[in-house]
């Protein structure tokens, strides 16, 4: 019920504005739904199989995630918009698990790229990188923000320079201070394509975005070689076992910070599935970002869904 101090004209005007906004959002969503040609690449998924003789170091037995998770299971999920491919991020530190994913990708064109797990700074890094880089599906590696900090502090960036030589990208994952760390690395290595994961895993609440995190995002975005995955949002909004809110308005202040900083050309869609399922189902997490992207327009949506990631990871798009 409206507050008694609000005039009927004000109330009706507000109601009409809400109705107009709802209609506009509906048109945008319908426009997006009608784009059957839209390529949507989920650029952050994890696949593994605990039944393999080698087992898996993650997830651990007893976890709801401890089961066989393969591309077919992703395709079977109810989706807001049908995804047409995926980039897998390897969470396992076992070197041969990179090879297992590449074998998986060889048999399944749905997989457009692999972001591997190798540790720069180790003696064996160069040999492993040379080996896997021979496979065109190997598009880069992911490291922690701590690893980046250690490399920066030791002024030992030779292994990351080898990534540039192989034309590979570097995913970086960590807490809310990660974007600032990424900014420092980007300044040192402007030729290295860097992908900030999960918008820095900031906690998403009804409060305004933290100033330090916002400053870090803006610092990272100043470097043209840095991209940002708008991923793991529902995990950021889910705490203490509670499901994440489903309304795009809850996430909008945080997505605004990222999208306004990086612009239409350097934001990337990712889910973090199946980790995300404890916070929200796939359809919900996808709808949140797709509704937001639709408000930015068709071209911005197409860039977000695949075109920007094709530049970051340099796979060959089937709809380029």
Residue pairs with C-beta under 8 A, 6 or more apart in sequence:
2 11
25 291
25 294
25 295
28 291
28 294
28 295
29 290
29 291
29 294
31 294
31 298
32 38
32 81
32 290
32 293
32 294
32 298
32 301
33 81
35 298
37 319
38 81
38 301
38 302
38 305
39 84
39 85
39 302
39 305
39 306
39 307
39 317
39 318
39 319
40 81
40 82
40 83
40 84
40 85
40 269
40 305
40 306
41 83
41 84
41 85
41 86
41 87
41 112
41 269
41 305
41 306
41 309
41 310
42 74
42 83
42 85
42 86
42 87
42 269
42 270
42 271
42 273
43 86
43 87
43 229
43 231
43 268
43 269
43 270
43 309
43 313
44 87
44 89
44 197
44 198
44 229
44 231
44 232
44 270
44 271
44 272
44 273
45 74
45 86
45 87
45 88
45 89
45 270
45 271
45 272
45 273
45 274
46 69
46 88
46 89
46 90
46 91
46 272
46 273
46 274
46 275
47 69
47 70
47 71
47 74
47 88
47 101
47 104
48 56
48 58
48 59
48 68
48 69
48 91
48 92
48 97
49 56
49 68
49 69
49 70
50 56
50 61
50 66
50 67
50 68
51 68
52 100
54 94
54 96
54 97
56 92
56 97
57 92
57 93
57 94
58 91
58 92
59 65
59 66
60 66
64 277
64 278
65 274
65 275
69 274
70 104
71 86
71 104
71 108
71 110
71 111
73 274
74 83
74 86
74 273
74 282
75 83
75 110
77 273
77 281
77 282
77 283
78 281
78 282
78 283
79 282
79 283
79 286
80 283
80 284
80 286
80 287
80 290
81 286
81 290
83 286
84 110
84 306
84 318
85 109
85 110
85 111
85 112
85 306
86 110
86 111
86 112
87 111
87 112
87 113
87 114
87 115
87 139
87 270
87 309
87 313
87 315
88 101
88 104
88 105
88 111
88 113
88 114
88 115
89 115
89 142
89 171
89 197
90 97
90 98
90 101
90 114
90 115
90 116
90 117
90 142
91 117
92 117
93 117
93 119
95 118
95 128
97 117
98 114
98 116
98 117
98 118
98 128
98 132
98 138
99 132
101 111
101 114
101 116
102 114
102 132
102 135
102 137
102 138
104 111
105 111
105 113
105 114
105 137
106 137
111 137
112 137
112 313
112 315
113 137
113 138
113 139
113 313
113 315
114 137
114 138
114 139
115 139
115 140
115 141
115 142
115 169
115 171
115 313
116 132
116 138
116 140
116 141
116 142
117 141
117 142
118 125
118 128
118 129
118 132
118 141
119 125
119 143
119 147
120 141
120 143
120 147
120 151
120 159
120 160
120 163
121 147
121 150
121 151
121 154
121 156
121 159
125 159
125 162
126 159
126 162
129 141
129 159
129 162
129 163
129 166
129 168
130 166
132 138
133 166
133 168
137 315
138 168
139 168
139 169
139 313
139 314
139 315
140 163
140 168
140 169
140 170
140 171
140 193
140 195
140 313
141 163
141 168
141 170
141 171
142 170
142 171
142 172
142 173
142 197
143 170
143 171
143 172
143 173
144 172
144 173
144 174
145 172
145 173
145 174
145 175
145 177
145 178
145 181
145 182
146 174
148 172
148 181
148 182
148 185
149 181
151 157
151 159
151 160
151 185
152 181
152 184
152 185
152 188
157 188
157 189
160 170
160 185
160 189
160 192
161 189
161 192
163 169
163 170
163 192
164 189
164 191
164 192
167 314
168 193
169 192
169 193
169 194
169 195
169 312
169 313
169 314
170 192
170 193
170 194
170 195
171 194
171 195
171 197
172 178
172 181
172 182
172 185
172 194
172 195
172 196
172 197
173 197
173 198
173 201
174 181
174 197
174 200
174 201
175 200
175 201
176 200
176 201
176 202
176 203
176 210
176 212
176 213
176 216
177 200
177 212
177 213
177 216
178 196
178 197
178 200
178 201
178 216
179 196
179 200
179 213
179 216
179 217
179 219
179 220
179 228
180 212
180 215
180 216
180 219
180 220
182 194
182 196
182 216
182 220
182 226
183 216
183 219
183 220
183 222
183 223
183 226
185 192
185 194
186 192
186 194
186 220
186 223
186 225
186 226
187 223
189 225
190 223
190 224
190 225
191 225
192 225
193 225
193 227
193 312
193 313
194 223
194 225
194 226
194 227
195 226
195 227
195 228
195 229
195 268
195 312
195 313
196 220
196 226
196 227
196 228
196 229
197 229
197 231
197 232
197 270
198 229
198 231
198 232
198 235
198 236
198 270
198 272
199 217
199 228
199 229
199 230
199 231
199 232
199 233
199 236
199 254
199 258
200 213
200 216
200 217
201 232
201 235
201 236
202 209
202 210
202 213
202 236
202 254
203 236
203 239
204 233
204 236
204 237
204 250
204 251
204 254
205 237
206 250
208 253
209 253
209 254
209 257
213 257
214 257
217 228
217 257
217 258
217 261
217 262
218 257
218 261
220 226
220 228
220 261
221 228
221 261
221 262
221 263
221 266
224 266
226 262
226 266
227 262
227 266
227 267
227 268
227 308
227 309
227 311
227 312
228 258
228 261
228 262
228 266
228 267
228 268
229 267
229 268
229 269
229 270
230 255
230 258
230 259
230 267
230 268
230 269
230 270
230 289
230 304
231 268
231 269
231 270
231 271
231 272
232 270
232 272
232 275
232 276
233 244
233 251
233 254
233 255
233 285
233 288
233 289
234 244
234 276
234 279
234 280
234 284
234 285
234 288
235 244
235 272
235 275
235 276
235 278
235 279
236 254
237 244
237 245
237 250
237 251
237 279
238 244
238 278
238 279
238 280
243 279
243 280
244 279
244 280
244 284
244 285
245 251
246 280
246 284
246 287
246 288
247 288
248 287
248 288
248 291
248 292
251 288
251 292
252 292
255 289
255 292
258 267
259 267
259 292
259 296
264 296
264 299
264 300
264 303
264 304
265 303
265 308
265 311
266 308
266 312
267 303
267 304
267 308
268 304
268 308
268 309
268 312
269 289
269 293
269 304
269 305
269 306
269 309
271 282
271 285
271 286
273 282
273 285
276 282
276 285
279 285
289 304
290 301
293 300
293 301
293 304
293 305
294 301
296 304
306 317
306 319
307 317
309 315
310 316
310 317
310 320
